[in-house]
Amino acid sequence: MVTFGVLGPLVAEDGLGPVGLRGPRHRAVLARLLIARRRVVPVRSLVADLWDDPPDGAVGAIQTFIGALRQAIEPDRPPRTPARLLVTSAPGYALRAEPDAVDAWRFEAALAESAELLSAGRADTALSCLDSALALWRGPAYSEFSDEHWARAEITRLDELRLLAVERRAEAGLELGRAADVAADLRAHVADHPWREHGWRLLALALYRSGRQGEALAALRAAKDVFVADLGLDPGPELRKLEADMLVQAPELTPSVAHELIGRDAELAQLTAAAKNVLARRKLGLVLVSGDAGAGKTALAEALADRLGWTTAWGRNPEGDGVPSAWPWTQILTSLAKAGRGSTRFELHQAVVSYVASAAEPLLLILDDLHRAGEDTLALLGALLASSLPRAVLIVATFRSTEISAELTELLARAARAEPVRIYVGGLSLPAVGELVRATTHRDVSAATAKVIHERSGGNPFFVRELARLFSSDGESALSGVPAGVRDVIRHRLLALPDAARTVLRQAAVIGHHFDLDLLIPLSGNEDVVLDTVDSALPMGFLVETGGLRFAHALVRDALYEEISVVRRGRWHAAVAEILERLRPDDVEALAHHFLLAEGHQDKTVRYAAAAAERAERRFAPHEAARLWQAALDVHDGDARTRLDLIMGLGRALAVTGELETARQHRAAALAEDLGDPVLTAQVIGAFDVPGIWTTNDDPALAEQIVAITERTLTALPPDMLALRSRLLSTIAMELRGTRSPRGRDAATEAEAIARRLADPGLLAFALNGRFMHTFERAGLAPQRAAIGRELVSLAANHELVAFEVLGHLILMQAHSALAEFSTADSHAAAADRLGDQHEIPLVGVFTDWYSALRGPRSEAEAKYRAAAARLSGTGMRGMEPGLLPLALLSLQPELKVDLTEDWGPYLPWVQPLGLLSAGDHAGAVAALHDVPDSPRDLLYEARVCLLAAAASQLGQESVKRWAHRELLPAAGELAGAGSGLLSFGPVSRFL
């Protein structure tokens, strides 16, 4: 079945992938028929809609468009059989798409279904339904036809339905108790659509239910201001009633809501098993549920109560003073029988034991937050356990494992005789964190985002939810911060420690997430205080011991760090750096980190940051290297030579990370310096040994400047400096890529010879890259390039030269594509992708995306090429981007029909003869064919010559045909253009 997408740019897909829809008027006809929703659109209406001033032959053009569309969306229809999808029906045409074949129609159906689900009380299903419906929107409806009069009404109608879906989704979220998330979503909604009263009402209600009553009333006042200022009207009765209800805190504004338990199946199964055991033995049982604050102990007990359906009574231990003694048991008695408290401890004990003994079975008693329990509460629990009642009674007691008092310790020891089930509620697993983040934000999240949240939260559900809300409102960059709710909890728990211990923990936070005592003790200056702090912080859950000491959660460390004043932080970082210099002078990464955050110490900061950047480059961490080079450059205020080293290091790292334009700017700035020293100049030039795969320079003017400076430097360089000479020669070879100059090839040959003599793997890899750039002097040299690629892969893999290993795989992908050895090319493309993903090299995907379009089904090729071109845009690869997409799309056409209105960039001279021929200008085509300049010798040389051969054949130009035959004959067994790894015009032999 063919499906159509109109909620965004117009697209069509069949079982094989995207369907090519030809030109803008073809697409307009299809859009007009889709808007008609299976109804007939007269031909005269199509003509009037497509042209303000219809030309002669407009009806015939419509018929041509219809024929082309039928061929695209019904390619398997036998000749001379009636169309089934795009049908002729007097007085025009109709598109008989299935009800679920158009995304807008599916969206409307889902919107209607969501209303029924909400009415039936199925808010969770309604929310899922609306999420799926809104996900269908890829952009504005019929986006490319927004200026067409025939599309405006339908666009307006669909936009209105989308706004309704957003508000209905908010209603479902409020029903599910997700008020904070709804509020975050609706702020943008009312800002974009300030006249929608229902949107304001939902926002205010969401804020109110989030405990933000002041903000809720402020939202209602803002709505009133908008209506009065813009429309001269007061808000409607719904908003006025909501404001009145909020002012009196009407109870109906805050309905109770059930919450989903995520990632606790194993713990819930243990609780359920304990309950079954109590029921089977008719004997009182005890379950002790412990864990950190926010681990979800109470939620687990609530889930058990929901699952069992037993008579349940809760006894909660509130925080703070002034709570009556044994208050949780009073709550339990009140819950069970409205009974009063006894006047003495003995009477209360008797009342509890007596009532439990006579209560209906089975009975679930939940004592929550037992770590806060007073002496009487704990004593009564001990008495109940000692009574050994022959009753089906399960007691579930929750407490924080990090806040166990002496009284609770004593009770737990006595309770051991009852053989309790002990459940520790630890951090959630990574998959469970991802699920909880999705449930909290009501949106899909990447695996990388879930991993960051898991690492920072330690899987603590409270921390996860707070980070998820921060992510939802402020984006991924906010995940490095500490949510306000988490900060408040951590600060409150820290108050249990003495001032000196809190200071030590802050000093540990300055050292980092992991820290060693050999750093912390000299920083503190008091070993006993440090050891006492560790002894206290470990059982409280602030620290853990795992082959050393670390903070239990990154959020704990960050909350402590944020409490330190900027001045004190700087001094402590400087002190840590000085201790590190004495103890671990080779730990340049840590030294760079602390000196960069310290005050003063400029020279050391630059030295260690540069050393750490070089080490990052050696282990191929280019993003980290770029950060460190930039940090060193920001601090540096000294000699020009060091500054140039930093600039070139930064440019080199940025080029690998895909920031080509910025890298070029840094390189140009460095070369603009008049250094007056050929050795220093050679070092600056040679520092930019970044691999290159495309054979056209991105900046020819800069390349010409580099070649001139490099040639002068070579002449002045002492003859014994062979390594620098090799680098300079390789630089010349790289910068002369795509030219006819023999100097590039000669320089690459000499550079390679020197590198082999010196047995320097890095020099040799760079020289081989230079030689690769000059294996295009004639057609048919793919085998030579394959040999270079094989050597590069072997050399780079053996010496951890990751960037050159990627280059080798890409060269082999190209060369084997040219030779039509696609299984081998596929393996090298996959290897390049793996390395690119592993080391975060974004430009790898630019090339492999184009290769995927070349290799994929022809029906998917156009869409893939367009996607690949979109990714290429903005990469700074100016030598590759212009004209490449039209050339790739032309390669998909067997008839090679060229539309000269397209932007062909540098390929225009080679397609112009075919374009003029397509337009009926035979004489112009012949003239253009004979005016074509000499082709650059690059990855697309064979493709250009094949286009000229095709034009010469159609124009009967024998001399050009003979020339093309001579040029192409060495590549007779190859595919034209496939050596680029991007596109192919088919076998070269077809053009001979």
N, C-alpha and C positions, 0 to 999 in steps of 0.2 A: 504494500500500500504506500502511496505517495503521501507524505505529510507536508503541511505548509506552516510556516512561522511568520506572523505579521506583528507580533508584540516586540518590535525592534525592526531592524532591516529585514526586508522580505527574503525568505529562504525557502527552499524546498529540499526534501530528502526522500530517497527511496531505500530499499533494503540494502543497497550497496554504498550509500552515503549521500553527500550533497549532490544536488542536481544543478547543472549549469543553466542559468536562465537568460543567457545572452545579454542584449543591450537594454538601455533604460526604457525604451518604449515597449519591448517585450514584457518587462517587469511591470510596467504601468498597466498593460492590458490584464495581466494576471491579477494584480492588486484590485483592479476595478471589478473583475469577476468574483473575487473573494468577498469583497464588500457586499456584493449582491446576494450572497448567502444562498447559492444554488438556484437563484432566479435567473431568468433570461435577461441579458443586456442587449438591446438592439444595436446593430452595427452603427446606425447614425449617432447613437449616444457615445459609442466608443470613439468615433471620429471627432465629435465635438469635445470630448474630454481630453483627447490627446493633442489636439491642435487648436490654437486660437484662430488661426487662418488656415483651414485644411487645404493642402496642396492637391493638385490633380493626381489621381491615382491613390488617394487616401484609403479608399475601400480596399483596393488591391493590397496596399501595405498592411492593412488590418488582417487580411487573409494570410499574408506571408507571416505575420507575427503569430497568428493562431497556429499555422502549420509548424513553425519552429517550436512553439511551446508544446504542441502535441508530441513532437518527436522527442523532446526533452523529458516530459513527464510520463509518456507511454512508449518507451523505446522498444518494447517487445511486441507491440501491436502489429499483427501481420498486415502487409500492404493491402489496400483497397477494402479494409474491414472498418465498420463504423467505430468511431471513438467512443470510449466508455466513460471517460473522465471529463475531458473538455469537449462538450458535444455541441453540434449545430442544432439550433432550434429556432425556427422563424419567430421573430425577424432578426435573430442575432445568435449569440452563443451563451452557454451556461457552463459553469464548473460544478460538476456533481460530486463534490468531495464528501467523504463520509463524515458523520457528525463529530467523530473524534480525530479527524485528520487535520484540523486547523487549531493552532494553539489558542486563538481567541475564543473559539467555540468551546474548547475544553475548559478554559478559564471561567467562562460564564456558567457552565454546568457545575463546576466546583463551587462557585460562589453561591449558587442556588442550594446546592447540597449542604453547604456550611450553615445556612440559615436553618434548615431542617434539623441538623445535628445539634445546634445550640438550643433550639426549642425542645429537643428531646433530652436535654441535660448531658449531652456527650461533648463537653467542651474540649477534651483532649483530642478526640478524633476530628472535631471541627478545626482545631488549631493546626493539626497535621495537614488537613485538607487545604486550608488557606495558605500554609507555607508552600505546599506543592504548587498551588495556583499562582501565587505571586512569583515563584521561581521561574515561571514561564516567561516573565517579562525580561527581555534582553536589552531594552531601551524603549524610547517612545514608540507607541503603536504606529505602524506604517510610516516609520521615521523619514524615509526618503521621499514621501509624498505629502509632507506636512503643508506644503504651499499649494497643493492642488485643491480646487474648489470641490471636486467630487469626493475627496477623502475627508474633508474637515469634519463633517457631521459624525462620521463613524469614529474618527480619532477622538473627538470630544466625548462621545458616548463611552468608549472604552476607557478613557482616562477617568471618567466619573466612576465607572465600575471598579477601577483599581483603587481609587480613594475609599470607596465603600468597603473593599476587601481589607484594606489596611485598618480601617476602624473596626470592622468585624473581628479581625484578628486580635485587636486590642481587647475587645469584649471577651473573647475566649481566654486570653491571658489573664484577665481579671477574674474570671470564673475559676481559674486554676490557681489563684493566689500568687500570680507572678507580677505584682503591682510595680515593683521597682523596675523591672525590665520593660513593662508597658510604658511607664513614664519616660524612660530613656528613648524609646522608639518614637513616642508621640511628640516630643519637643520639636524635632525636625519637621514632623507632619504639619503641626499648626503654624510653624514658621513659614513653610512653603504655601500653606492654604489657610490663611488667617480668617477667612469668612465661614469656615465650616464649624458650626456650633457644636455638632456632636463630637468632633475631634477635641475641642476645648473641654467639653464635659468629661470625656474619657480621660484626658490628661489630668484634670483636677482630681477626679476620683482615684486615679492611680497614685498620684502624689499623696492624697489623704490616706490611702490604704498602706502606703509605704512609711507612715508615721511622720510625714512632712506636711503637717496641717497648714503651717504658715505659707509654704510654697503653693499649696493647693489653692488657698484663698487668693494668693497673689496671681495665680494663673487665671482665676475667674475675673479678677480686676483687670488683668491685661486684655482678656477677651472683651470685656465691656468697653475698654478704651478703644480697641480696634473697631468695634461696631459703631460706636458713637462718632469717632473721627472719620472713618471711611464711608459709613453708610448713613449716618445721622439717625441710627436706631439703637434702642436698648436691646440687651440680650433677651432671648425668648424665655418662656416659662420654665423650660427644663433647667437652664442655667441658674435662673433665679431661685428655683426650689432647691437645687443642689447647694447653693450658697447658704440658704437658710438652714438646711439640714446639717451642714458642716458646723455652723455657728452653735448649734445645740448638741452637736456630736450624736446625731441620730444613730441608733444601734444598727439599723438596716444598711448603713454604709460600710460596715465591716463584717461581712459574712465569714463563717469559719470555712477553712479549706484544708483538704487532705494533701499531704506532701509525699512525693515518690521517694522510695528508698533505693539508692543505686550502689551497686558494688558490695553489698553485704549479704549475698546469698548464703555463703558458708556460715557466717555468724548466726543468721536467722535460722538456718537449719539446725545448728547446735541448740539454740533456744527451744525450737519446736520439739527436738528430741528429748530435751529435759522435761518439757511439759508432758509429753506422752509417757515418759517414765513415771512422773508423779501421778498421772491418771491411772496407770496400770497398777502401781503399788499402793495407791491411796495413802501416801505418806508425804509429809511436808518436805519440800525440796527448796534448795537455794541455788541461785545463779548469780555470780559476781561478774559484772561487766565493767571493765576498766579501760582507760585510754586517756589520751591527751585532751585538753580543752578543745572543743570543736570537732572531735573525732566522730560524733554521731551516736553517742551512747543512748541518749534520750530518744532519738529517732528510731533506733533499733528496738527499744522497749515499746515504743508506740506501734511499730510494725508488728511486733509479736502480739500485742493486745488486739490489733485489727484482725490478725490471722486466726487467733484462737477463738475469739468470740465469747470468752469466759466472762463471768462477773469480775470486774476489774476495779481496783481502787488505787489511787495514786497518793503517795506521800512525798511532797517536795521539800527539800531543805533550802530555804531561801538564803541569799547572801546578806550579811550585815548583822548588826546587833539589834537587840530589842525584840527578837522572835521568842514567843513563849516556849518553854521547855517541852520537848517531845512533840513539837508542833506537827511533824509529818504524820504521827500516829493519830493525832486529833483529826487531821484531814482525812485519813483513811476511815476512821470510825464515822465521821460525818458523811463521807461518801457512801458508806455501806448502809448505815442505819439511822442517820441523823442523830446519833447518840452524842451526849455531852461528855466532857472530860471528867475523869475522876479528880477529886481534890488532892490526892496524894499520888506519889509515884506508884505505890503498891496498888492503889485502886485503879490507876490507869493500866498497869500491867494486867491486872485481873480482867479489866474490861476488854482489852485487846485479845487476850488469850481466850476468854470466854466467847467473845463474839466470833472470832475466827473458828472456834470449835463448833459453833452452831450455824455458821453461815452456809448458804447453799453451795454445793460443789458443782464443778471445779471453780477454784477461786485464784485469781492472779493479783498479787500485791506488788506494787512497784515503788521502791524507795529510791528516789532520784537524787543525785548529787550527795552521796553519803559522806564525801570528804568534808562537807560543811556541817555534818550532823553534830549536835551537842551530845553531852554525856548521857542524858536521859533517853534520847532517841536510840543511841547505840545499845544502851543497857536493855531497853525493851526488845530490840531485835534479838539480842543474845538470849533473853528469857524465852522468847517465842521459839527460837531454835532449840533451846534446851527442853521444851515441853514435849517434843517428839509426838506431835498430834497425829493421829491416824486419819488424816484428812487429805484430800486431793487439793493441796494448797501449794502454789509455786510463788516463792518470793524472788523477785529480780531486784538486785541492788546495783546501782551504777555509781561510779566514783572516778575521780581523776587519779591516774597512777602517779602523777607528778606532785600531788598535794595530800599525801597520806599523813594524818596526824598521829600522835602517839596513841590516842584513844582508839582511832580506827585500826591501827596496827594490832592493838590488843584484841579488838573484836575479831579481826580476820584470823588471828591465831586460834581463838576459841571456836570460830566457825569451821575450822578445818575438820573438826570431829564430825560435822554434818556432811562431809564429803561433797562440797559444793562443786558445781560446774563453773570453771573459770574461763572467761572469754575476754581476750584482749583485743580491743578495736584499734587496729593500726591504720597506717595510711592506705589509701585506695591505690589499686594498680593503675598503670598507665591507661589501659582501655577504659577502666571505670571513670578515671578523671576526664577522659575525652567525652564519655557519655554524660557525666555531670555538667561539664561545661556546655555541651549542646542543650541539655535540659534547662540550664540557667539562662542562657543567652537566646534560646530558640532560633539558633542558626547553626549551620555546619561550621566546623573549625578544622583547620589543617592539622595533620599529625604533628607538624613542627610546633604549632601553637600549643597543642595539648601537652606536648613534651616539655615545653618551657614552663607551663603552669604546673605540671606534675613535679618538675625539679624544684621550682621555687616554693611550692606549698608542702612538699613532702607527702602529698596525697591526703593531707588533712582536709576533710570536706568543707569546713568553715572557710579555711584559707582559699580553697579551690573556688568556692562560690564568690567570695569577695574579689578574687583576681579575675574571675570570669565576668563579673559585672564591670570591673574596671576596663577589661578588654572590650566589652560590648559598647561602652560609652566613649572610650578614648582611643581605641585601636591597639594594635600590637605593641607599639612603642611604650605604652603605659605599663606593660607587664614588668618593667624593671623597677617600678615604684612599689610602695607599700600601701595597700588600701587603708583608708582611715579606720575602718572597723577592726582590722587586724592589728594596726598600730595601737589602738586603745586597749585591746585585750592583752597584748604583749607588755605594754607599759604597766598595766594593772598587776600582772603576774610578777613583774620584776620588783614591785614594791615589797615583796616578801623577802628580798635579799638585803643585806646591809649595804650602806652606801659604798663602802670600799669594794665589795664584791661587784656591784653594778659598774664601778669604774673599771675594774679588771676586765669585765665582759665587753665593755666599750673598747678597751685597748685591744682585746682579741678581735673585735669586729674590724678594727683598722688593719690588723694583719691580714684578715681575709676569712673566707668561709671555713677553710681548713687552717689550722695554726698549730705550731709546735711550742712546747714549753720553753725550749732553748731561746726562742724569740720573745715570748710573753714575759718570762721572769725578768730578764734585763730591762725590758720596756717598763714593767711595773716597778722594779726596784725592790720588791719585797716577795721573796719566794714563798713564805708562809701564807701570806694573803692570797697569792695566786693558787696555791694548792688547796686552801680552804674554799676558795671560790669554785674551783673545779669540783671539789667534793660536794658542794651544795647544789651546783648547777646541773650536775649529771642526773640525780634523782628527780629534779624538778622538770626535766625534759628540755632544758635549754641547750644542753650539749650532749653529744654521744661519742663513744670511743669506738672507732673502727680503724685500727692500725694507726692511731693518732687521734687527735681531738678535732672535732668539727661541730659547727652549729647544727642543731637538729633540723632546722628549716632555714633556707636562704632568707625568708622573710624576717626571722628572728634577728639574724645578723644585720640585715638592712635597717630594721627598726632601731636597733641599738646605734648603728652608724649615723643615722639621721639625727639622733639626739645630741651628737657632738657638735660643738661650734666649729665653724670653718677654720678659725685660727688654731684651735686645739688639734683638729684633724691634721692640718698641715705640719704642725710640730711633731705629732706622733708618727706621721708617715716618714718624716725626716729621720726621726730616731730609729724607726724600724729599718730604714735604708742603711743607716750607719752600722747597725748591728749586723745586718746581712753582709755588708762589705767585709766585716771582720770574720764572720762565720762561713759564708758561702759566696765568695767573690765571683764564682762562675755562674751564679743564678741570675743572669742578666735580665731575664724576663721579670722576675720579682723586683730586682733593683730598679728597672725602668718604671715599673708600676708605681712603686713608692716614691721615687724621686719626682715623677711627673705630678704626683699629688702633694708633694712637699713644698715648702716655701724656700725660695732661693736655690742654690746649688745648680746654677744654669749649666755649667760645663759638664758636670756629672750627669745631669738629666739628659743632655743631648747625646753624650757618649753611650750611656746605657740604652737609651731608646733606639739609637741607630744600631747598636749591637744586637738588640732584641729583634729589630726589624730584619736584619740580615739573617738571623737564625730562623725567623719565621719564613723568609724566602727559601732557605735551604730545606725546610721541612714542607715546603709548598703550602703555606697558609697566606695567600696573597692579600686577603682582606685584612688580616691582622697586621701584615707587613705595612700595608698602606696606612692603617691607623697610626702605627708607631712612627713611620716616616713623617707623617703630617704633624704628629705631636712634637717630634723633635724639631721640625722646621718652625713650628709656632713659638717654641721656646728660644731657638737659636738667635743670637744677636752678636755673632762674632765674625771670624774670618771668612772670606769669600770662598775658599776652597771647601771648607766644611759645608757651607750652604749649598754649593753646587752638588756635592755628594748627596746631600739630603734631597735636593730637588730631583736628581736623576733616579735615586732610589724610589722616591714617591711616584715619579712618572712610570718607571718600570712596573711597579706593583699595580698602579691604576690601569695600565694597558692590559695586564693579565686579568684583572677583575672586570674588564669590559668598559671602563671609563676612558675610551680612546681619545675623545676630543680633549678632555682635561689633560691626559697624558701628553698629547701633542703640544699643548700650550706650555706645559712645564719643560718639555724638551727644547722647544724653541727659545724659551726664556734662558735656559742654561747655555745654549749655543750662542746666544746674543752677547754673552760676556767676552770681553777681550782679555784673555787670561795671560797672554804673553809667555806661555810655557807650553811647548809642544807635548811634553809628557802628560801634564795635567789636562790639556785639551784632549789628548788621546784617551785618557781615563774617563773623562766626561762623556765623550762620544761612545766609547766602547761599553759604558755601563748600561746602555739601552739594548741589551741582547734579548729582545722579546721576539718569540716565534711569530712568523707570518705565514698565512696559507693562501690569501687572495693575491692575485698577480697584477693588480692595478693599485697604484699608490692612492691613499686617501687624501694626501695633500701634496700635489706635484711641486708646488713652489717651495715648500719646506724641504722636500726631498732633494731638490736641486741645490738648495742652500747647504744641506748636510753634505752632499757629495763634494761641493767646492771646498768647504772647510776641511773635510776629511782628507781630500787629496793634498791640500797644503800641509796638513799635519803629518801625513805620511812622509812627505818630502823632508820635513824637519826632524822627524823622529830618529833617535839614534838607532843604528842598524842592529844592535844586539838585543833590542826589546822586541823579541819575536812574538810573544803572546799578544802584546798590544797591537803589533802590526797585523796579526791575523784578525783581531777584532775589527780593526779599521777596514781591512779588505772585505770582510763579511758585511760590514755596514754599507760599503759602496755597492756590493752585489744586491743587498736587500733594497736599497733606495733606487737602483736602476732597473727594478723589476718592470716587466712589460714593455721595455724599450728595445730598440734594435741595436743599441750600442754594444760592441764586443767587449767594452771595458768591464761591464758587469760580470760576464762569463769568465773573463780572465782573472778578475779579482777573486771570484769564488773559487776558482781552481787553485790559485796561490794560497788563499786562506786555508783551504782544505789540506794542502800539502804541509803547511807549517803546523797545523793542528795535529796531523798524524805524526809528524816528527817529534812534537812535544808530548804526544800521548796524553793530551788534555781533553777529557770527554766533553766538557762544556764548550770549549773552543770548537771542537769537531762538530758538535750538534749545530752550533750557530753557522758554521761554514757549510754544512750540508743543507741547511735551510737556504743559504744564499745560492748554492748550486741548483737546488730545486727550482728557484725562481728563474733560472736560465735554461730550463730544459723544454723550451717552447719555440726554439728557432725554426722548427719545421713541424709539420703534422706527424703523428704516429710515434711519439716518444713516450707514450704511457708506460711501456716496460722499463724505461730508464727511471722514471719517477717512482715506479713500484719498488725498484731496487733501493733507491734513496729512502723511501718510506720504511722498508724492512730494516735497513741499517739503523735508522733513527729510533725505531721502536726497541730494537735490541739494546742499543747503546744507552738510551734514556732509561729503560727499565732496570738495567744493571747498575746505573749510577744515580738513580732517584732524581732524574731530570723530568719532572712530571709534565711541564708545559711542552717539552719537545717530544715526550711520549705521545701526548695528545696529537701534536702535529703529525707525527709519523702515522698514527691511525687514520687521520683525516686524509693524508696524502694517499694512503693505501685504499681508502674508500673511494677517492676520486679515480685513481689509476685503474682499479679493478672494475669500476663502473664503465670507464672508457672501453675496457676489454670485454665487457658484457659478462664478467664473472661476478654475478651479483650475490651469490651466497657468501663469497669471500668479502665482498664490499660490505655486506650486511653485518658480518661479524666485526669488522673494523669500526663501522659506525656505532655499533652497540658498545664496543670497548671505549671509544671516545666519549660516548654518553656517560658510561659508568665513571670514568675518571672526572668528567666535568661535574657530575652530581656530587661525587665524593669530595672534590676540592673546590666546589662552588666557582666554576669557570663558566659564566653565562654565555660567552660567545660560542662555545662548543655547540650548544643547542641551536644557535642561528644556522649553522651549516647542516646539522643533522635534520633539522625541520625541513629544509629544502630537499635534502636527500629523501626524506620520508615521502614528500610529494612526488618526487621522481619515481620512487619504487612502488607507491601504492596503486590501488585500482584507479583506472583512468577516470571513473565516475567521481572519485573523491579528489582528483588532482587539483581542480581549479580552487576549491575551497581551501585545500591545504596550502596551495601556493599563496593565496591571499593572506592566510594566517601567518605564513612564514614571512611574507613581505611586511606585514604589520609589526612583527617582532624585530625585523631588520631595521625598521625606521627608528631613528633615535639612537642607534648604537654608535654613531660616529664613523661608520664604515662608508665614507663618501665615495670611495673608489669602487664599491660593489653595488650600492643601492640603486643609483639612477638607471631607469630603463629595464631593470632586471625582471620585474613582474610581467610587463607586456611581452618580453621575449620568452619567458617561461610559458605564458598562456598561448603564445603563437606556436610553441612546440607541440601543443596538444591538438593542433589543427592539421589534419592530413593535407588539406588544400592550400595551406599557407596564405590565407587571406589577411592582408595587413591593413589595419585602420590607422592612417597617418595622423589622426587627431589625438591618438594616445601619446603620452610622454615617453618617447623611446630613448631619451638621454643620449649617451655616446653610441648607441647601436643604430641610430637613425640612418646613417649612410648605407648600412648593409641591408636594411629593410625597405628603404625608400623605393628601389626599383620595383619590388613586389607590391608596395602600396600604390604607386602610380599605375601599375598594371591593373590592380584590383579596381581602381577608380576609372579605368578606361583610357588612360593617357599613355598610349603606346610609345609615342615619340619621347615624352618626358621620361618614361621608364628606361628607354635605351640610353638617353643622355645621362641619366643618373647612374646607370650601371657602369658607364665608362668614366664617370667622375669619382668613383669610390676611392678613397685614400687607401694607402697601404695599411693592412690590419695590424693592430698590436699583436705581439707574440705572447699570448697568454692562454689561460684555461679555456677560453671560448674561441680560439682561433679557428678550429675546425668548423664550429657552428657558423661563424661568419662566412667562411668560404662556401659552405654548403648552401647558405641562403643566396649567395651570388650565383652559384651553379644552378640553383632552381630558377632564378630569374632569367639567367642566360638561356636556359633550355626553353622556357616559355616564350622568350623574345626572339629565339633563333639566332643568338649572337655566338657564333662558332668560336671566335678567337677567345672570348671569355670562358666558354665551355672548356676549350683545350687547356687554358691556363689553370682553371679550377681542377681539372683532371690531374694535371701534373702535381699541383699542391696537395691534393687529397690522397693520391695513390699510396703514399707510405702508411696512411691510416685506413686502408681499405677494409681491414678486419675489425675496426673500432666503431663505436657509436658516436655520432656527431654531437658534440657538446657535453656528453656524459662525463668527460674527463674533469668537468667542473664539480661533479657530484651534485649538481643542481637541476639540470634539465637535459633533455635529449631530443634531437630531431630524427632519431632512428639511425639505422646503419649508414655509414659513410658510403658504402657501396651503392646505395640507392641514388646517390647524386653523381656517380661516376659515369 
